C-alpha cells in the first residue's frame, strides 16, 4: 500500500465543504483541517504508485475551491498503534 500525505490550499470560506468532498473520495482515509500555510491535509492510500495520479491531480485537484496541493509520498510508516499490536502478539489478557 502506498501512502501519500497531501497538503492542500483551499478557498478559506469553503474549507468544511471541500474537506467533506475530499474525505468522500475512495482512497482518502482522513482529512484534517489544520493551521499554518495549508488549510487541509489528506491521507491518501492506494495499492499502486500510478494510482496517486488518478486520486490527487485527477480528483482532489479538480474539486472546486482546491487552489494547490503539495504531495509527500511515505517511504515507511511508523505508528504507536502498530507497535502496541506487535508487542501484544501471543499475550493472553
C-alpha positions in Angstrom: 0.0 0.0 0.0 1.3 3.4 -1.0 0.6 6.3 1.4 0.7 9.9 0.4 0.3 13.0 2.6 -1.4 15.7 0.6 -1.1 19.3 1.8 -4.0 21.3 0.4 -4.6 25.1 0.0 -8.3 26.0 -0.5 -10.7 28.8 -0.6 -10.9 29.7 3.1 -14.6 30.3 3.0 -15.3 26.7 1.9 -12.9 24.7 4.0 -15.5 22.4 5.6 -17.3 21.7 2.3 -14.0 21.0 0.5 -12.8 18.7 3.3 -16.0 16.7 3.1 -15.8 16.3 -0.7 -12.2 15.1 -0.4 -13.0 12.8 2.5 -15.7 11.2 0.4 -13.2 10.1 -2.3 -12.2 6.5 -2.5 -8.5 6.1 -1.4 -8.7 9.1 1.0 -8.6 7.7 4.6 -8.6 11.0 6.5 -8.8 14.7 6.0 -7.5 17.1 8.7 -8.3 20.8 8.9 -5.1 22.5 10.1 -3.4 25.8 10.9 -0.5 27.2 9.0 0.4 27.5 5.4 -2.1 24.9 4.2 -5.7 24.5 5.1 -6.2 20.8 4.8 -4.1 17.6 5.0 -5.4 14.5 3.3 -4.1 10.9 3.8 -4.3 9.0 0.5 -3.7 5.3 0.4 -3.5 3.4 -2.9 -2.3 0.0 -4.0 -0.1 1.2 -6.8 2.1 4.2 -7.2 0.4 5.1 -10.5 -2.9 5.3 -8.7 -1.8 8.5 -7.0 -2.1 10.4 -10.3 -5.8 9.3 -10.5 -6.6 10.4 -7.0 -4.5 13.6 -6.4 -4.4 15.6 -9.7 -7.2 13.5 -11.2 -9.8 14.1 -8.4 -8.6 16.1 -5.4 -7.2 19.0 -7.5 -10.4 19.1 -9.6 -12.7 19.8 -6.6 -14.0 23.3 -6.7 -12.1 25.5 -4.2 -8.9 23.5 -4.2 -6.2 26.0 -5.1 -3.0 24.0 -4.8 -1.6 20.7 -3.5 1.8 19.6 -2.3 2.2 15.8 -2.1 4.6 13.8 0.0 4.9 10.0 -0.5 5.8 8.0 2.6 8.7 5.6 2.4 7.8 3.8 5.6 5.1 4.1 8.2 5.8 4.1 12.0 2.8 4.0 14.3 2.4 3.6 18.1 -0.7 1.6 17.3 1.3 -0.8 15.2 4.0 -1.2 17.8 1.5 -1.9 20.6 -0.2 -4.6 18.4 3.2 -6.2 17.6 4.1 -6.4 21.3 0.7 -7.9 22.2 1.0 -10.9 19.9 0.9 -14.1 21.9 -0.1 -12.4 25.1 -3.2 -13.5 27.0 -5.4 -10.8 28.5 
